């Protein structure tokens, strides 16, 4: 017996995306279609009208979801210049996850707010040390990372990463020659998606909900949440049973900085006089 998608029954609101003041909203069986449409639309947008052409504009997506098996979603995510999706650690290594991991483009942490002093520990597990000559930290995140607990061998339930969320944006890069600030890298969030649907083929048969929004406050809030999740996440294939965040906060070498400023105090005195 052929079973139709549950969201397509005639008693329900017709499953199609409807515009609202800050995006689109859809209920029923077409939630993932609207999700993919939004991804494709953002990836193909020409942002040069909004930013200086020489800022090396690139479309970027960050997000999280418990389960990922839908190939249309995977292809849309892999089309971005940079991508990082955090999935629940209990998720099996589905083909769609492997496809995104192999074809997606990793996101550099150098673009992210608050990651100036966050990096990988050294071989002994010690946090990195910031010296006067230390450059900006950069860690390749993704395109797939994990968070949470491994699946219990006896099938016992464990807490999950259960959020389904995306933030789309663009990264900009330019060299600051006037203020001598070096390379300026930024992630500029533009829109967000959130909903009930896992990004699975099965979700296309369920009654689901999904929404796109460009509301600045919501976009910023979701972006900050995803940044915190990235600091909590682990690399794909992590073998730890429970949460063991990979990234750590760097520590400052105060003695090295004191010696450096003592040695170069004449230069900084002249700079302040100017």
Secondary structure, 3 states (H helix, E strand, C coil): CCCCCHHHCCCCCCCCCEEECCEEEEEECCHHHHHHHHHHHHHCCCHHHCCCHHHCCEEEEEEEECCECCHHHHHHHHCCCEEEEEEECCCCCCHHHHHHHHHCCEEEHHHCCCCCCEEECCCCCCCCEECCCCCCCCCEECCEEEECCCCCCCCCCCCCCCCCEEEEEEEEEEEECCCCCEEEEEEEEEEEEEECCCECCHHHHCCEEEEEECCHHHHHHHHHHHHHHHHHCEECCCCCCCCCCCEEECEECHHHHHHHHHHCHHHHHHHHHC
